[in-house]
Amino acid sequence: MKNCLLVIGLSLCFSILSLAQSALKTVTGVLLDGQGKPIPSATVSLPGTRYGTQTDEQGRFTLTVPAGQYTLTATMVGYESVRQSLTVNDTDTTTLNLTMQERESALDEVVVTASRRAETINEVPSAVTIVGKRQIAEQTAINADVTNLLQYTVPALAVATGRTSNTGQTLRGRQVLVLVDGVPQSTPLRNGGRDLRIIDPSALERIEVIKGATSIYGNGADGGIINYITKRPETGKPFSSQTWAGLTSGLSHASGTQGFRLSQQFTGKTGRTDYVLNGTYERSGLLKDANGAVISPFYNTGQMNNYNLLAKVGHTLTDRQRVELMYNYYASQSKLGYVEKLGTYGKTPTIGVPTTNEMPGTPQGTPYNHNLTLRYTYDRLLGGTGLEVVLYGQRFRTVYGYEAQFFENGGQSNVVSNKQGVRLNLNTPFRLGKALDGELLYGLDLLGDNTAQKLEDGRFWTPDMAMQNLAPYAQLKLDILNNLILKAGARFENIRVRVSDFTTLKTYNASTQKYDGGVAVQGGNLRYEAFVGNVGLRYAGLRFFQPFVSYSQAFSINELGRILRTSQRSIVSQLPTEPIIVNNYEAGVAGDVGRLFHYDLALFRSRSALGASFRQSASGVFEIVRSPENVWGYELAAELRPTRFLAIGGGYAYVEGKTDANNDGTYEAYLGSDRIMAPKTTAYVRLTPSQRWSLTVNALRSGERNRFAPNARGLYTYGQGPVTPYTLVNLNGSFNLTTKTTLTLGIENLLNADYYPAISQWAARDADYIKAPGARGMLTVSHRF
């Protein structure tokens, strides 16, 4: 009987679907740019319905829909979005010709991380920065370190360290969650400060930065999200390729500073299959400061081999189904034959001196970061629901410098992290009358993360930590009268962490001049459960004035490993391992005044009942302080285009934060500068008088932050050293020798400024008191085949 009912039910469903299909009408069209050229791979959709598609290589599209009244939208990265009313009659085939104008500002860029589904920025009730192809290319031609690229393009991200570690490069004063194509890369169980520098810019299509605490992506997004979006096929041709070859050198003291960079890309599309293969090898030269002294080897990026390989292949199974496989590999290895000559903080810099002895331990760097992703999408299932399933794995290992004294009998630490996960995303559009479109996004994340920090000889500094995270989520979006966007969502974090039994390592106590540690700790299971949510509102009815307000939360068990490795108790359950829950409040506005002026302004405040800040004890060991935190600030970005060939822009960000060290309700103590950056200003002037050549000058000024007093001996503790201002100016010029060959010159620190970067100042330690490199140049030639 049940089988009969099932057959009857299925027959009725298929009959209804067949009848519905017979009543569908055809809408065809073509999408062109301002010069009449087709725009492939643009998204064409009818908001509030299940209908949508992408344009082909000739910019053509076809939709099959019931007769009725619709609003059609077309979006594409680098172009202004198009919205047009559409009437589909009972008998006619509807044909459209649409034009999209190129744009420089990012207001209409497609963004995928804000709600885990492609949408335009003017639908997102939070501050967003998109670092596009042009910015990536310009910055990479000056300095290919992605952390350097980000400091010039993301206003509220702290300045780069210039080292292999991104310690202190926080976003709005808090840790950031790093993703590659939506897959987590950060190691929150033991944050080793190398999650930003895990991919080469040559592999990137764009970088999306969602600022402020974010609940929808899970553990670690206290300050926001940085999502590296890997390259996609550039043309509809079966085969095309491009080669880049560059030479680098110091300019003021060139001896021994030469390096090179090679990149090769193959891309194409044949039938329903497309692919990208991109590889880069870079050998950096010796780094010298403005006076010609070799930079200290401490986390030095000089004389380092960097490798990156991206392979991506996609196949369109049907008009509604697609499968894509991506593999990305990144590695770096130091070949620096120098040892440090210790300076004195505030007086003389620590520098590097050559050595003929064999360097102890393993070469520092990141031996590997493997990412493998399988993505399947099915558009417009029953009821118009879209489906995306992502299976992924990541294997990461990074190695730090050898410590002869800090560890008993010497040692060299590394962080190893292996992740496997599944992300299930579903989205169901709906329409309630003519005035209200909506979409429900929901799904489930399953993540397994195994992380440990140990020494190269096998001794564990942190124990093995195995995390299982099962987190359902839901996000509702309402589009009221095509102008007012309301979003609200929630996520349930359900985390288990299994901690192995371990014994803390003996480390050097600078106060007693003896080795402390060796505490036996009984492991166990730690359990975390929490609801975190968000709600936001954005008005998009006026292009020149689009305000938003939002409230969002983030959940994090960041730095559990650091808490464990300094344990003075014998049972894990007795340690202060409570999670961090951040409440973020934000208001802002963005807009375009014609094609002349674009601006973004955001004000924010974030609070957490428990934070996790570093404190260096008298013994020299770093501890985690758990106390309430309050962080606030604002950021501004703007661009003026007075003529077609001239763009002038920049940004400013101010961040401040305090902690309630006594837990009495009063935030009386400033957070250290390892968390809170000094005010940062960026500016650029871009001149493109013709399609053959362009010239860009950009500048960065790190301001002053002096919030702490020295102790009785006149010394500062870690994170509290005064930061004094410095200004950097860079130059990028490119010239098209032919239609396929381009010559690019990039100069970093054009004025050969002699300065200490912010981390050298606020760290307040002799070993960290390191100057930045002087003027460096890179000459690159690229050719398309």
FIDO-485970 format. One record per residue (C-alpha): residue number from 1; x, y, z. Coordinates in steps of 0.02 Angstrom, whole numbers. Layout:
N
(NUM, (X, Y, Z))
...
# end
This chain:
785
(1, (0, 0, 0))
(2, (140, 121, 45))
(3, (227, 83, -120))
(4, (66, 118, -215))
(5, (43, 284, -127))
(6, (224, 329, -164))
(7, (202, 290, -350))
(8, (40, 390, -356))
(9, (122, 536, -266))
(10, (272, 537, -382))
(11, (158, 526, -533))
(12, (59, 676, -472))
(13, (219, 775, -442))
(14, (285, 738, -616))
(15, (116, 781, -692))
(16, (112, 948, -602))
(17, (291, 984, -653))
(18, (251, 939, -833))
(19, (100, 1053, -835))
(20, (203, 1192, -758))
(21, (340, 1167, -885))
(22, (217, 1177, -1030))
(23, (159, 1347, -966))
(24, (334, 1420, -961))
(25, (386, 1559, -1080))
(26, (558, 1603, -1149))
(27, (658, 1758, -1109))
(28, (818, 1781, -1211))
(29, (945, 1919, -1211))
(30, (1122, 1976, -1233))
(31, (1233, 2068, -1109))
(32, (1364, 2189, -1178))
(33, (1488, 2312, -1104))
(34, (1497, 2497, -1146))
(35, (1599, 2461, -1302))
(36, (1479, 2331, -1368))
(37, (1584, 2180, -1318))
(38, (1497, 2027, -1242))
(39, (1512, 1995, -1055))
(40, (1528, 1808, -1017))
(41, (1493, 1724, -848))
(42, (1381, 1865, -784))
(43, (1239, 1815, -668))
(44, (1062, 1851, -731))
(45, (919, 1818, -610))
(46, (742, 1863, -560))
(47, (750, 1904, -373))
(48, (618, 1818, -269))
(49, (602, 1674, -391))
(50, (698, 1516, -426))
(51, (748, 1575, -600))
(52, (925, 1624, -644))
(53, (1068, 1584, -762))
(54, (1238, 1643, -824))
(55, (1287, 1720, -990))
(56, (1389, 1618, -1114))
(57, (1548, 1671, -1207))
(58, (1444, 1784, -1322))
(59, (1355, 1865, -1175))
(60, (1191, 1776, -1217))
(61, (1068, 1706, -1092))
(62, (902, 1614, -1090))
(63, (772, 1603, -952))
(64, (615, 1495, -955))
(65, (484, 1571, -839))
(66, (295, 1583, -817))
(67, (207, 1737, -886))
(68, (203, 1883, -765))
(69, (289, 2038, -697))
(70, (471, 2026, -638))
(71, (624, 2127, -595))
(72, (778, 2062, -688))
(73, (952, 2091, -619))
(74, (1122, 2063, -699))
(75, (1283, 2068, -597))
(76, (1466, 2044, -637))
(77, (1629, 2085, -547))
(78, (1700, 2248, -615))
(79, (1535, 2312, -687))
(80, (1387, 2413, -628))
(81, (1238, 2300, -592))
(82, (1082, 2314, -701))
(83, (903, 2307, -637))
(84, (759, 2312, -761))
(85, (572, 2283, -752))
(86, (517, 2136, -858))
(87, (345, 2088, -924))
(88, (327, 1911, -993))
(89, (171, 1889, -1102))
(90, (73, 1730, -1129))
(91, (116, 1711, -1312))
(92, (275, 1807, -1353))
(93, (458, 1766, -1331))
(94, (537, 1912, -1237))
(95, (705, 1975, -1301))
(96, (817, 2095, -1205))
(97, (976, 2191, -1246))
(98, (1067, 2246, -1089))
(99, (1222, 2354, -1066))
(100, (1336, 2352, -913))
(101, (1461, 2490, -882))
(102, (1635, 2456, -813))
(103, (1670, 2532, -645))
(104, (1820, 2560, -532))
(105, (1731, 2567, -364))
(106, (1674, 2410, -276))
(107, (1494, 2455, -231))
(108, (1421, 2328, -353))
(109, (1556, 2196, -347))
(110, (1489, 2021, -322))
(111, (1531, 1957, -148))
(112, (1515, 1777, -89))
(113, (1570, 1773, 93))
(114, (1449, 1891, 179))
(115, (1305, 1767, 177))
(116, (1389, 1617, 91))
(117, (1295, 1653, -71))
(118, (1338, 1767, -217))
(119, (1262, 1939, -196))
(120, (1307, 2119, -227))
(121, (1384, 2230, -94))
(122, (1231, 2343, -93))
(123, (1136, 2195, -19))
(124, (1256, 2173, 127))
(125, (1221, 2267, 291))
(126, (1403, 2276, 344))
(127, (1567, 2352, 288))
(128, (1651, 2258, 145))
(129, (1814, 2282, 51))
(130, (1845, 2196, -115))
(131, (2025, 2189, -175))
(132, (2005, 2163, -361))
(133, (2117, 2104, -503))
(134, (2191, 2274, -537))
(135, (2241, 2306, -357))
(136, (2314, 2131, -340))
(137, (2416, 2153, -499))
(138, (2479, 2326, -449))
(139, (2531, 2275, -273))
(140, (2607, 2109, -328))
(141, (2717, 2202, -452))
(142, (2788, 2298, -303))
(143, (2794, 2164, -168))
(144, (2715, 1992, -191))
(145, (2690, 1961, -3))
(146, (2501, 1952, 17))
(147, (2510, 2029, 193))
(148, (2592, 2183, 116))
(149, (2458, 2190, -19))
(150, (2320, 2188, 113))
(151, (2393, 2329, 218))
(152, (2376, 2450, 72))
(153, (2200, 2398, 20))
(154, (2103, 2359, 181))
(155, (2084, 2515, 292))
(156, (2052, 2434, 463))
(157, (2182, 2296, 443))
(158, (2340, 2332, 542))
(159, (2503, 2364, 450))
(160, (2605, 2215, 392))
(161, (2752, 2152, 494))
(162, (2867, 2126, 344))
(163, (2906, 1954, 418))
(164, (2848, 1776, 394))
(165, (2729, 1799, 541))
(166, (2573, 1909, 534))
(167, (2566, 1926, 724))
(168, (2484, 2092, 765))
(169, (2403, 2114, 593))
(170, (2229, 2113, 667))
(171, (2066, 2171, 588))
(172, (1976, 2303, 691))
(173, (2080, 2251, 841))
(174, (2032, 2068, 837))
(175, (2085, 1906, 756))
(176, (2024, 1870, 581))
(177, (1962, 1707, 503))
(178, (2056, 1669, 341))
(179, (1972, 1568, 204))
(180, (2017, 1504, 31))
(181, (1861, 1492, -78))
(182, (1758, 1487, 82))
(183, (1861, 1349, 163))
(184, (1939, 1390, 334))
(185, (2129, 1408, 341))
(186, (2159, 1483, 514))
(187, (2216, 1373, 659))
(188, (2115, 1442, 806))
(189, (2165, 1298, 920))
(190, (2343, 1366, 908))
(191, (2355, 1528, 812))
(192, (2531, 1529, 746))
(193, (2518, 1697, 658))
(194, (2544, 1626, 483))
(195, (2367, 1607, 419))
(196, (2374, 1763, 308))
(197, (2531, 1712, 216))
(198, (2471, 1543, 151))
(199, (2441, 1580, -34))
(200, (2528, 1679, -171))
(201, (2434, 1826, -250))
(202, (2464, 1751, -423))
(203, (2332, 1619, -380))
(204, (2199, 1747, -336))
(205, (2052, 1817, -431))
(206, (2007, 1936, -291))
(207, (2007, 1953, -101))
(208, (1846, 1983, -5))
(209, (1855, 2061, 168))
(210, (1699, 2062, 276))
(211, (1733, 2170, 428))
(212, (1662, 2149, 602))
(213, (1618, 1994, 703))
(214, (1535, 1866, 591))
(215, (1430, 1721, 653))
(216, (1385, 1633, 492))
(217, (1558, 1560, 455))
(218, (1599, 1492, 626))
(219, (1747, 1483, 744))
(220, (1875, 1624, 737))
(221, (1792, 1769, 645))
(222, (1807, 1890, 793))
(223, (1862, 2037, 686))
(224, (1793, 1977, 520))
(225, (1834, 1868, 370))
(226, (1969, 1873, 236))
(227, (1920, 1758, 94))
(228, (2049, 1723, -43))
(229, (1953, 1685, -204))
(230, (2059, 1582, -324))
(231, (2070, 1614, -510))
(232, (1941, 1557, -636))
(233, (1953, 1534, -826))
(234, (1977, 1702, -910))
(235, (1913, 1663, -1086))
(236, (1800, 1545, -1180))
(237, (1944, 1486, -1288))
(238, (2001, 1304, -1276))
(239, (2176, 1359, -1229))
(240, (2265, 1519, -1180))
(241, (2418, 1555, -1074))
(242, (2514, 1696, -994))
(243, (2692, 1705, -929))
(244, (2766, 1826, -802))
(245, (2952, 1844, -768))
(246, (3020, 1969, -643))
(247, (3185, 2024, -567))
(248, (3198, 2104, -395))
(249, (3338, 2202, -313))
(250, (3377, 2326, -177))
(251, (3407, 2498, -250))
(252, (3513, 2594, -125))
(253, (3628, 2449, -74))
(254, (3606, 2318, -210))
(255, (3745, 2193, -173))
(256, (3672, 2020, -141))
(257, (3492, 2081, -143))
(258, (3443, 2012, -314))
(259, (3299, 1889, -331))
(260, (3176, 1832, -462))
(261, (2996, 1780, -486))
(262, (2918, 1667, -620))
(263, (2733, 1633, -649))
(264, (2645, 1531, -781))
(265, (2459, 1515, -812))
(266, (2358, 1403, -928))
(267, (2170, 1424, -942))
(268, (2032, 1373, -1059))
(269, (1860, 1302, -1092))
(270, (1812, 1157, -1204))
(271, (1629, 1114, -1217))
(272, (1562, 1102, -1041))
(273, (1734, 1088, -959))
(274, (1844, 1233, -902))
(275, (2011, 1236, -813))
(276, (2146, 1345, -736))
(277, (2326, 1292, -701))
(278, (2434, 1425, -618))
(279, (2609, 1403, -547))
(280, (2732, 1524, -466))
(281, (2909, 1510, -403))
(282, (2994, 1654, -314))
(283, (3169, 1670, -245))
(284, (3181, 1827, -139))
(285, (3345, 1918, -122))
(286, (3438, 1974, 34))
(287, (3348, 2113, 128))
(288, (3444, 2268, 183))
(289, (3384, 2423, 273))
(290, (3399, 2600, 205))
(291, (3578, 2611, 270))
(292, (3635, 2447, 193))
(293, (3633, 2338, 350))
(294, (3566, 2163, 326))
(295, (3397, 2136, 408))
(296, (3395, 2020, 559))
(297, (3358, 1837, 516))
(298, (3217, 1835, 646))
(299, (3063, 1787, 541))
(300, (3154, 1858, 390))
(301, (3075, 1840, 217))
(302, (3240, 1869, 126))
(303, (3329, 1732, 29))
(304, (3172, 1626, 38))
(305, (3101, 1505, -90))
(306, (2913, 1523, -114))
(307, (2806, 1402, -216))
(308, (2623, 1404, -265))
(309, (2524, 1287, -378))
(310, (2338, 1309, -416))
(311, (2243, 1179, -518))
(312, (2057, 1198, -545))
(313, (1941, 1105, -664))
(314, (1754, 1125, -678))
(315, (1622, 1033, -777))
(316, (1445, 1092, -812))
(317, (1342, 932, -803))
(318, (1180, 1014, -857))
(319, (1113, 1192, -866))
(320, (1079, 1177, -680))
(321, (1220, 1067, -615))
(322, (1405, 1096, -600))
(323, (1549, 1008, -515))
(324, (1720, 1087, -481))
(325, (1881, 1016, -411))
(326, (2017, 1133, -343))
(327, (2189, 1097, -274))
(328, (2306, 1231, -209))
(329, (2481, 1206, -139))
(330, (2588, 1338, -56))
(331, (2760, 1321, 24))
(332, (2902, 1432, 83))
(333, (3076, 1389, 143))
(334, (3213, 1502, 209))
(335, (3388, 1488, 135))
(336, (3459, 1632, 236))
(337, (3639, 1603, 293))
(338, (3640, 1739, 426))
(339, (3630, 1745, 615))
(340, (3572, 1890, 722))
(341, (3682, 2020, 802))
(342, (3576, 2079, 947))
(343, (3541, 2265, 963))
(344, (3462, 2364, 1104))
(345, (3279, 2413, 1101))
(346, (3257, 2598, 1073))
(347, (3441, 2624, 1031))
(348, (3519, 2510, 901))
(349, (3438, 2386, 783))
(350, (3461, 2199, 783))
(351, (3543, 2152, 617))
(352, (3601, 1999, 523))
(353, (3782, 1947, 503))
(354, (3845, 1808, 389))
(355, (3893, 1639, 461))
(356, (3998, 1498, 391))
(357, (3924, 1374, 514))
(358, (3781, 1261, 466))
(359, (3615, 1334, 523))
(360, (3541, 1231, 666))
(361, (3374, 1145, 647))
(362, (3254, 1144, 501))
(363, (3242, 1292, 381))
(364, (3102, 1403, 444))
(365, (2950, 1438, 338))
(366, (2793, 1345, 288))
(367, (2842, 1174, 216))
(368, (2666, 1149, 149))
(369, (2489, 1211, 144))
(370, (2382, 1089, 43))
(371, (2201, 1130, 1))
(372, (2085, 1011, -91))
(373, (1904, 1058, -126))
(374, (1764, 969, -217))
(375, (1612, 1079, -249))
(376, (1444, 1025, -320))
(377, (1301, 1145, -359))
(378, (1124, 1111, -416))
(379, (1024, 1265, -464))
(380, (835, 1272, -447))
(381, (785, 1110, -363))
(382, (603, 1080, -316))
(383, (528, 1246, -260))
(384, (673, 1342, -334))
(385, (793, 1288, -197))
(386, (978, 1295, -240))
(387, (1101, 1168, -172))
(388, (1288, 1179, -142))
(389, (1392, 1042, -63))
(390, (1576, 1073, -26))
(391, (1694, 936, 31))
(392, (1866, 995, 81))
(393, (2029, 951, 163))
(394, (2177, 1054, 220))
(395, (2349, 1001, 280))
(396, (2460, 1138, 351))
(397, (2631, 1144, 432))
(398, (2738, 1292, 478))
(399, (2910, 1297, 561))
(400, (2982, 1434, 672))
(401, (3162, 1478, 712))
(402, (3280, 1375, 818))
(403, (3289, 1424, 1003))
(404, (3452, 1372, 1085))
(405, (3410, 1439, 1259))
(406, (3221, 1456, 1275))
(407, (3186, 1268, 1275))
(408, (3284, 1154, 1390))
(409, (3416, 1070, 1281))
(410, (3366, 1184, 1137))
(411, (3226, 1160, 1013))
(412, (3127, 1221, 865))
(413, (2938, 1226, 863))
(414, (2812, 1196, 725))
(415, (2623, 1201, 709))
(416, (2536, 1059, 617))
(417, (2350, 1068, 575))
(418, (2242, 949, 474))
(419, (2061, 989, 432))
(420, (1923, 893, 345))
(421, (1749, 959, 323))
(422, (1584, 969, 233))
(423, (1483, 1125, 201))
(424, (1302, 1104, 149))
(425, (1217, 1262, 87))
(426, (1036, 1276, 28))
(427, (944, 1431, -26))
(428, (758, 1446, -57))
(429, (692, 1606, -139))
(430, (514, 1664, -115))
(431, (403, 1809, -164))
(432, (263, 1883, -60))
(433, (164, 1995, -177))
(434, (246, 2130, -283))
(435, (328, 2221, -138))
(436, (425, 2085, -49))
(437, (558, 1967, -114))
(438, (648, 1851, 0))
(439, (772, 1710, 18))
(440, (808, 1584, 155))
(441, (986, 1521, 162))
(442, (1017, 1373, 276))
(443, (1133, 1228, 296))
(444, (1256, 1134, 401))
(445, (1444, 1138, 432))
(446, (1542, 987, 488))
(447, (1725, 1016, 530))
(448, (1861, 906, 602))
(449, (2021, 998, 654))
(450, (2175, 912, 727))
(451, (2309, 1036, 784))
(452, (2467, 1026, 888))
(453, (2623, 1128, 917))
(454, (2777, 1024, 948))
(455, (2965, 1032, 929))
(456, (3057, 960, 781))
(457, (3130, 824, 895))
(458, (2955, 762, 936))
(459, (2923, 846, 1105))
(460, (2748, 920, 1119))
(461, (2734, 1103, 1168))
(462, (2546, 1094, 1159))
(463, (2455, 927, 1168))
(464, (2363, 849, 1022))
(465, (2196, 939, 1008))
(466, (2057, 859, 906))
(467, (1905, 967, 873))
(468, (1737, 912, 803))
(469, (1616, 1051, 756))
(470, (1438, 1021, 699))
(471, (1349, 1185, 665))
(472, (1179, 1213, 582))
(473, (1138, 1389, 525))
(474, (1000, 1490, 443))
(475, (998, 1663, 365))
(476, (842, 1757, 308))
(477, (850, 1898, 180))
(478, (702, 2009, 139))
(479, (706, 2134, -5))
(480, (568, 2260, 27))
(481, (514, 2360, -126))
(482, (683, 2320, -207))
(483, (764, 2450, -94))
(484, (766, 2396, 88))
(485, (866, 2241, 130))
(486, (837, 2156, 298))
(487, (946, 2011, 353))
(488, (936, 1905, 509))
(489, (1016, 1740, 550))
(490, (1080, 1621, 683))
(491, (1206, 1482, 701))
(492, (1219, 1349, 834))
(493, (1397, 1304, 881))
(494, (1418, 1128, 945))
(495, (1603, 1095, 975))
(496, (1697, 953, 1058))
(497, (1884, 962, 1087))
(498, (1979, 808, 1144))
(499, (2143, 853, 1231))
(500, (2275, 718, 1254))
(501, (2371, 693, 1416))
(502, (2532, 793, 1411))
(503, (2676, 865, 1511))
(504, (2720, 1049, 1489))
(505, (2891, 1085, 1416))
(506, (3026, 1159, 1524))
(507, (3064, 1336, 1464))
(508, (3190, 1466, 1522))
(509, (3135, 1584, 1661))
(510, (3224, 1749, 1631))
(511, (3188, 1804, 1810))
(512, (3257, 1653, 1904))
(513, (3376, 1602, 1763))
(514, (3314, 1424, 1782))
(515, (3201, 1310, 1680))
(516, (3018, 1301, 1734))
(517, (2883, 1179, 1679))
(518, (2869, 992, 1672))
(519, (2691, 992, 1741))
(520, (2596, 831, 1703))
(521, (2420, 875, 1643))
(522, (2277, 752, 1628))
(523, (2185, 780, 1464))
(524, (2000, 763, 1433))
(525, (1853, 826, 1331))
(526, (1803, 1008, 1322))
(527, (1626, 1050, 1265))
(528, (1562, 1213, 1193))
(529, (1383, 1255, 1143))
(530, (1319, 1427, 1095))
(531, (1192, 1517, 987))
(532, (1263, 1667, 894))
(533, (1163, 1777, 779))
(534, (1155, 1932, 672))
(535, (1030, 2059, 610))
(536, (1058, 2201, 489))
(537, (966, 2327, 381))
(538, (1026, 2416, 225))
(539, (939, 2543, 114))
(540, (988, 2531, -70))
(541, (860, 2645, -150))
(542, (980, 2789, -182))
(543, (1144, 2755, -269))
(544, (1231, 2903, -186))
(545, (1170, 2862, -9))
(546, (1156, 2682, 51))
(547, (1157, 2675, 242))
(548, (1161, 2517, 347))
(549, (1155, 2464, 529))
(550, (1196, 2292, 598))
(551, (1222, 2186, 752))
(552, (1323, 2026, 737))
(553, (1410, 1901, 848))
(554, (1562, 1789, 831))
(555, (1613, 1633, 926))
(556, (1793, 1582, 953))
(557, (1901, 1464, 1055))
(558, (2055, 1554, 992))
(559, (2224, 1512, 1070))
(560, (2170, 1360, 1170))
(561, (2343, 1287, 1138))
(562, (2433, 1434, 1216))
(563, (2326, 1419, 1372))
(564, (2364, 1234, 1385))
(565, (2552, 1244, 1357))
(566, (2579, 1358, 1508))
(567, (2466, 1258, 1623))
(568, (2506, 1259, 1809))
(569, (2364, 1138, 1848))
(570, (2357, 951, 1828))
(571, (2184, 934, 1747))
(572, (2128, 1017, 1585))
(573, (1952, 1048, 1648))
(574, (2022, 1165, 1783))
(575, (2099, 1285, 1655))
(576, (2015, 1448, 1596))
(577, (1964, 1384, 1424))
(578, (1798, 1476, 1406))
(579, (1757, 1535, 1229))
(580, (1760, 1714, 1164))
(581, (1591, 1781, 1108))
(582, (1605, 1951, 1024))
(583, (1456, 2069, 1005))
(584, (1484, 2189, 860))
(585, (1381, 2347, 830))
(586, (1403, 2441, 668))
(587, (1330, 2583, 566))
(588, (1389, 2649, 400))
(589, (1350, 2720, 231))
(590, (1416, 2697, 54))
(591, (1375, 2776, -111))
(592, (1422, 2837, -284))
(593, (1399, 3014, -344))
(594, (1378, 2981, -530))
(595, (1539, 2906, -597))
(596, (1640, 3042, -512))
(597, (1651, 2995, -329))
(598, (1634, 2840, -221))
(599, (1642, 2830, -31))
(600, (1623, 2708, 115))
(601, (1608, 2756, 298))
(602, (1583, 2639, 446))
(603, (1580, 2661, 635))
(604, (1595, 2508, 746))
(605, (1605, 2445, 924))
(606, (1635, 2268, 982))
(607, (1625, 2197, 1158))
(608, (1668, 2029, 1231))
(609, (1639, 1969, 1410))
(610, (1802, 1872, 1395))
(611, (1946, 1915, 1282))
(612, (2113, 1833, 1250))
(613, (2261, 1953, 1255))
(614, (2446, 1918, 1271))
(615, (2541, 1960, 1428))
(616, (2726, 1929, 1449))
(617, (2767, 1872, 1626))
(618, (2926, 1916, 1718))
(619, (2994, 1745, 1668))
(620, (2980, 1794, 1484))
(621, (2840, 1669, 1448))
(622, (2682, 1730, 1360))
(623, (2519, 1704, 1451))
(624, (2339, 1731, 1399))
(625, (2238, 1861, 1496))
(626, (2050, 1826, 1505))
(627, (1955, 1986, 1543))
(628, (1813, 2090, 1466))
(629, (1861, 2193, 1312))
(630, (1789, 2344, 1224))
(631, (1852, 2394, 1050))
(632, (1787, 2540, 947))
(633, (1832, 2647, 798))
(634, (1789, 2704, 624))
(635, (1854, 2687, 446))
(636, (1834, 2786, 286))
(637, (1877, 2748, 105))
(638, (1847, 2859, -46))
(639, (1892, 2877, -228))
(640, (1877, 3029, -343))
(641, (1880, 3010, -533))
(642, (1881, 3187, -604))
(643, (1924, 3122, -778))
(644, (1923, 2956, -868))
(645, (2110, 2934, -848))
(646, (2136, 2997, -669))
(647, (2086, 2917, -503))
(648, (2130, 2985, -330))
(649, (2083, 2888, -175))
(650, (2130, 2821, -6))
(651, (2071, 2771, 165))
(652, (2087, 2807, 349))
(653, (2055, 2695, 499))
(654, (2056, 2731, 685))
(655, (2043, 2587, 810))
(656, (2054, 2591, 1000))
(657, (2022, 2463, 1135))
(658, (2021, 2440, 1323))
(659, (2005, 2295, 1443))
(660, (1924, 2279, 1613))
(661, (2075, 2201, 1698))
(662, (1993, 2204, 1871))
(663, (1825, 2141, 1808))
(664, (1736, 2283, 1899))
(665, (1637, 2351, 1752))
(666, (1761, 2489, 1712))
(667, (1871, 2476, 1558))
(668, (2025, 2559, 1630))
(669, (2173, 2479, 1539))
(670, (2216, 2500, 1356))
(671, (2241, 2346, 1250))
(672, (2416, 2322, 1184))
(673, (2472, 2376, 1012))
(674, (2488, 2193, 963))
(675, (2298, 2204, 959))
(676, (2262, 2386, 924))
(677, (2348, 2467, 776))
(678, (2402, 2648, 768))
(679, (2291, 2757, 655))
(680, (2324, 2712, 473))
(681, (2308, 2819, 317))
(682, (2325, 2758, 138))
(683, (2319, 2858, -23))
(684, (2345, 2828, -209))
(685, (2347, 2921, -374))
(686, (2318, 2817, -531))
(687, (2350, 2890, -704))
(688, (2293, 2794, -859))
(689, (2302, 2916, -1006))
(690, (2293, 2775, -1134))
(691, (2267, 2588, -1145))
(692, (2455, 2567, -1171))
(693, (2521, 2633, -1007))
(694, (2474, 2676, -829))
(695, (2561, 2748, -677))
(696, (2510, 2728, -494))
(697, (2587, 2808, -340))
(698, (2522, 2745, -173))
(699, (2569, 2791, 4))
(700, (2541, 2727, 180))
(701, (2562, 2819, 344))
(702, (2563, 2725, 508))
(703, (2522, 2849, 645))
(704, (2565, 2867, 828))
(705, (2505, 2762, 975))
(706, (2580, 2794, 1145))
(707, (2466, 2727, 1282))
(708, (2585, 2649, 1409))
(709, (2717, 2703, 1532))
(710, (2881, 2611, 1560))
(711, (2917, 2521, 1723))
(712, (3035, 2583, 1859))
(713, (3185, 2525, 1757))
(714, (3125, 2622, 1605))
(715, (3075, 2464, 1511))
(716, (2914, 2423, 1418))
(717, (2829, 2254, 1417))
(718, (2777, 2163, 1259))
(719, (2643, 2252, 1158))
(720, (2662, 2416, 1254))
(721, (2808, 2501, 1170))
(722, (2768, 2674, 1098))
(723, (2736, 2676, 911))
(724, (2799, 2828, 815))
(725, (2738, 2877, 640))
(726, (2818, 2830, 475))
(727, (2768, 2855, 293))
(728, (2800, 2743, 143))
(729, (2782, 2787, -41))
(730, (2775, 2657, -182))
(731, (2773, 2671, -371))
(732, (2699, 2558, -504))
(733, (2710, 2590, -691))
(734, (2661, 2477, -834))
(735, (2680, 2493, -1022))
(736, (2607, 2382, -1158))
(737, (2750, 2349, -1278))
(738, (2627, 2256, -1392))
(739, (2448, 2198, -1376))
(740, (2513, 2041, -1289))
(741, (2671, 2099, -1200))
(742, (2677, 2213, -1048))
(743, (2825, 2285, -952))
(744, (2796, 2333, -770))
(745, (2909, 2424, -647))
(746, (2869, 2423, -461))
(747, (2969, 2515, -328))
(748, (2936, 2488, -143))
(749, (2988, 2621, -18))
(750, (3026, 2740, -160))
(751, (3102, 2872, -45))
(752, (3215, 2744, 44))
(753, (3138, 2785, 213))
(754, (3242, 2728, 362))
(755, (3117, 2667, 491))
(756, (3063, 2534, 615))
(757, (2897, 2451, 571))
(758, (2760, 2455, 702))
(759, (2794, 2280, 768))
(760, (2977, 2323, 802))
(761, (2918, 2468, 909))
(762, (2773, 2396, 1008))
(763, (2856, 2225, 1039))
(764, (2983, 2317, 1150))
(765, (3111, 2177, 1141))
(766, (3292, 2182, 1083))
(767, (3270, 2035, 963))
(768, (3116, 2119, 884))
(769, (3198, 2289, 863))
(770, (3226, 2268, 676))
(771, (3224, 2399, 539))
(772, (3122, 2381, 381))
(773, (3199, 2358, 207))
(774, (3254, 2509, 108))
(775, (3203, 2546, -72))
(776, (3175, 2391, -179))
(777, (3127, 2372, -360))
(778, (3045, 2238, -467))
(779, (3048, 2234, -658))
(780, (2921, 2114, -734))
(781, (2880, 2067, -913))
(782, (2721, 1971, -953))
(783, (2665, 1894, -1117))
(784, (2500, 1818, -1171))
(785, (2504, 1673, -1293))
# end
